[in-house]
């Protein structure tokens, strides 16, 4: 009985860890019309650029994606201009 219980717990954790979660990041930057915004994932060695998009005439943007684990992300306009 204990072996079955532990097996079910391990199986549940493995299934939950493998599941991907969708996300959407959207916003608007005042004075950002025509600029490019970069979406980076923070990893141990250095930031990893995942995507970039040119802001519309109102400065609006939207990134969509999915992830299988929690992580830290960064939005920036340039190497020194973080959001």
N, C-alpha and C positions, 0 to 999 in steps of 0.2 A: 504493500500500500504506500509506504513512504517513497519507494523508488518511482512509482507512478506519479505521485504528487510532485516530486522534484523534476521529473521529466516534463510534466505539464508546465511548470513554472519556467524552466529553461526554454521550452518551445515557445511560450508566450513572449518571452523577452526577445528571442531571435526574430519572431514575426514582427514585433513592434519596432525593433531596430531597423529592419529592412524596409519598412514602409516609408514612402516619400511623402512629404507635406508640401503643398503648393503655397506660394506666397506672392503678394503684390506689394510693391513699394511705389507710391505715387506722391507727387507734390508739385509745388509751384515756387519758383524763385523770382522775387522781385528784381527787375533789371537783368534777368537771365536770358532774355530773348536771343536766339541764335547761338548761344554758347553750348558746348558739349559737356555733359555730365558723365562721370565714370563710376561704375559699380564694381567694387573690389571685394574679394574675400580675404580676410586677414589669416594668414597661415604662419607657421613658425619661421620660415626662412625670409619671406617678404610678402607684401600684398600681391594677390593674384587677380589680375583684371578679368572679370567675368563678362562684362558688357559695357557698352557706351551708347549714348543716344544724344542727338541734337535737340535742345529745348525748342519748343514751338514759339510762335510770336508772343505768347502770353507768359512764357517761361515755365510751362507745364511739362512734366515728364512722368513716365511710368515704366517700371521694370517688373517682369513676371518671371517666375522660375519655380524650382522645387529643390528640396534638400532632404536628406535622410537623417541628419543629425543637427543639433544646435551649433551655430558658428557665429563668429563676429564678422561684420561686413562694414564697408566704408563707402560713402559717397563723396566724390570730390570733383572740383572743376579744373584743377591743375595739381601739380606736385606739391604746392604749398597752400592750396585753397580747399580745405576740408569742410564738409557740411555737417 
